[in-house]
Amino acid sequence: PRPIPGKQKEEILLDVTSRLWFTYRKNFPAIGGTGPTSDTGWGCMLRCGQMIFAQALVCRHLGRDWRWIKGKRQTDNYFNVLNAFIDKKDSYYSIHQIAQMGVGEGKSIGQWYGPNTVAQVLKKLATFDTWSSLAVHIAMDNTVVMEEIRRLCQSNFSCAGAAACPTVEADVLYNGYPEEAGVRDKLSLWKPLVLLIPLRLGLTEINEAYIETLKHCFMMPQSLGVIGGKPNSAHYFIGYVGEELIYLDPHTTQPAVEPSDSGCLPDESFHCQHPPCRMSIAELDPSIAVGFFCHTEEDFNDWCHQIKKLSLVRGALPMFELVERQPSHFSNPDVLNLTPGEAVQGGRAKRSLVF
């Protein structure tokens, strides 16, 4: 593997250690009361979904520059984020919630998920997380529609102004969580956005022409990383060095964690404290989901700008399209007079920017 310069290596290691690392666990309360008490062998993509979503919650509540230092006392918000993923039925994004919500997506408990399924389930679960008050958008058909996202992120602003909004009781708790974030966002013009884009970048292996685009996505400040992998070997990819991806691997079985007698949650097993795994980008399974977090409307506008710039990079094949509004669907595109710059795709005509 290519060596990494010292200071850069330290920064990468600290960033990796600070990510919440979710792995297989054993001896947790039975899912559904009578189901599995361990997710070893089937839960790796569910754990990867937890990791990419936990990174969104860290950015939302702690900030992208927050770092975890072993032994240092962490804030209540940090433990609130961690508690949202603990292996028990009433945590917002627990393995229990994901597995049971997946039944509605056609997946029986204990069945392996693909990246799209876990994304769809997390979107449903996020609606119950009023503490984080996230707008979750899953861009299907390799197309990101800006109008849809703006409508979604601005949907909670129904008051003419802060003064017109009803006052909220100061002691309200949302499912046991502090109310600040949820209340603050009711007065905001923009709900923080988690954008997940399921993609297929080849048939059985990744098309090399997408690699440069993928690298640029990791470089964006809005990047949450990528989840993907073959059945029974899903990974959470968080960056790259040279031609290698850096990833967190969920394929380690650890005992389920219980709060201590004092109510404190031991958190060291939720941080990967050894050097991260690395693999050649060419070995990436082509079925992935790319994630981005835009805390503000300005973040989203900046992301759109960067994606448009990416379309100008030579040798970078677009992974998805960015369009202003949902293209019209036509049952018979042959009768259309298509002008230059328009294309027919999947039975619909559109004028679009491709990235």
Phi, psi and omega in degrees: 000150180293131179291151180249133178305149188309304185295318179297321180297317179300316181296319179296314182298320180292321178295316180297314181298329183283339178295146173283126186252113180251126183237175169308145174227158177230158178066034171267166179304141185303133179293126182073010178091327182229003185272204184296149174250007176211150177250014178303129177093344181224344189263011189295319179288330175295320178293322177295321176299318176300318184294315182291326180285325177297323178296324176296318179292324176298312178299322183292315189255336184243337181098148184297332183273359179297142179228144177266125176245125181303131177085348180276138180293130181260162182284164176301322181298323177299313181291330175297319177297310182300317181298335180292346184242001183295148186284072173212158193294335185261010172279140186310312188240034181291162176302329178296311181295316182296314182296319182285324177292332180293339178301323178291342177264011177086014180250122177285157181297128183097359179268147182287142179257153166265173182300322181293318181298314182294326177296315180298320180293316180298324177299316179295317182294328183296337180293337179273347183270075182289342176296316181275331177049058183265150167259118181251123180238129175250115183275112181264168178057033177056029184228126175256118183258111186299321181299318179298318182292317179297320180296317181295315186284339180258005188291338184270001182263083183259352181269150179292332180188172184301323184293333183278348183282143177296145179288147182252135178304133185294334186261015180293137173242135175266107179050039178085000180258153177297151190269351193309309186297315181297316181292317181301320183287339176293339179262004184258157180274353189217126173276133179304135188258130165252115181252118179244130184236097176291134184221157169234113189259032181153175181275296180246341175217161185293134174289123185305333183294343179272348190298317181296320178296317180300317178300317180296325178297319178297331184281345183287139179299337180277355186295133171259350183105197187222139171246143180179177178139163178287163174309133180070011173213055179279148179224161174249108184269128186242353179175189179213157171228118183061240180254019181242141175271144174258132183215159171258136187250123181277359189276052173228129180266120178242156176294147175300146183261133176248144174300147179287175181302329181279357181090358181280143181260117176295124190246359186297329182285356177262012177227129183279108187257018172243164182306143184292159176286151177226145176212155179297136179302325182297340181272356181297132175295138187290347180269108185222172165227129179262138182239144176221151177234124178240103185292324184233169176297325177299319176300317181294316179299321178295319179299315178301319180298316180294322179294321178295320177297324181298332180294344181266354182285124181292140177079006179250103180286133181298138177268333180204168180256148173243118181234152182290315180221164182299122179296150177291147177261132179238135181282333181227086184290347184297335183275356183279145170271098184277129177268161178305142180093353177254153180220152174258127181221125176057035176079021178220146178262142180206151169251121188210160170267137183246133179232000000 
